[in-house]
């Protein structure tokens, strides 16, 4: 699997994990994220994300793997974050 990077942040309105798309919009779905491989593209995306404090907070570059099934977060923490709170609530029997 090839390793690349995406820009992620927390949405200001509700704290959900969001990912920067190629059209400079934010998505809750990691698979829609714009992946970048070089440092210049990372710096450009982070520079733009840093100007979006009304919509998101604390943007950072996240290493991900490119698999045949799509983008996969490189750490367990980020895979849980990408899944969102819904799967946790469902696991404990809450209806969401």
C-alpha positions in Angstrom: 0.0 0.0 0.0 1.2 3.5 -0.9 1.4 6.1 1.8 0.0 9.6 1.1 -1.4 12.4 3.1 -4.8 14.2 3.6 -5.7 17.3 5.5 -8.1 16.7 8.3 -9.7 19.0 11.0 -12.6 19.1 13.4 -15.8 20.9 12.2 -16.4 23.9 14.5 -20.2 23.4 14.7 -20.2 19.9 16.1 -16.6 18.6 16.5 -16.9 15.9 13.7 -13.8 14.9 11.9 -13.8 16.3 8.4 -11.4 15.9 5.4 -10.4 18.5 2.8 -11.8 17.6 -0.7 -10.2 18.5 -4.0 -12.8 21.3 -4.5 -11.8 22.9 -1.1 -14.9 21.8 0.7 -15.0 19.6 3.8 -16.4 16.1 3.9 -17.1 13.7 6.7 -16.0 10.9 4.5 -12.3 10.0 4.3 -12.8 8.4 0.9 -13.7 11.9 -0.6 -10.5 13.5 0.7 -7.9 15.0 -1.6 -4.7 13.1 -1.1 -1.3 14.7 -1.5 2.1 13.1 -1.8 4.6 16.0 -1.8 5.4 18.6 0.8 4.6 21.6 -1.4 1.0 20.3 -1.9 0.7 19.6 1.9 1.9 23.1 2.7 -0.6 24.7 0.2 -3.5 22.7 1.5 -2.6 23.4 5.2 -2.2 27.1 4.4 -5.7 27.3 3.0 -7.2 25.1 5.8 -5.7 27.5 8.3 -7.8 30.3 7.0 -11.1 28.4 7.6 -11.4 28.9 11.4 -15.1 29.7 11.0 -15.8 26.2 9.6 -13.0 24.0 11.1 -10.4 24.1 13.9 -7.0 22.5 14.4 -6.3 21.2 10.8 -3.4 18.8 10.4 -1.9 16.5 7.9 -2.9 12.9 8.3 -0.9 10.0 6.8 -3.2 7.5 5.0 -2.7 4.4 2.9 -4.0 4.0 -0.6 -5.6 0.6 -0.9 -7.7 -0.9 -3.6 -10.7 -0.3 -1.3 -9.8 3.4 -0.9 -8.1 5.6 1.6 -7.3 4.0 5.0 -6.2 6.1 8.0 -2.7 5.0 9.2 -3.5 4.7 12.9 -6.2 3.1 14.9 -7.1 6.4 16.5 -7.7 8.0 13.1 -9.7 5.0 11.9 -12.0 5.4 15.0 -12.2 9.2 14.4 -13.1 8.6 10.7 -15.9 6.2 11.7 -17.4 8.9 13.9 -19.4 8.5 17.1 -22.2 6.6 15.5 -20.6 3.2 15.5 -19.8 3.6 19.2 -23.3 4.5 20.1 -24.7 1.6 18.0 -22.2 -0.9 19.6 -23.6 0.0 23.0 -27.2 -0.4 21.9 -28.2 3.3 21.4 -30.4 4.2 18.4 -28.9 6.9 16.4 
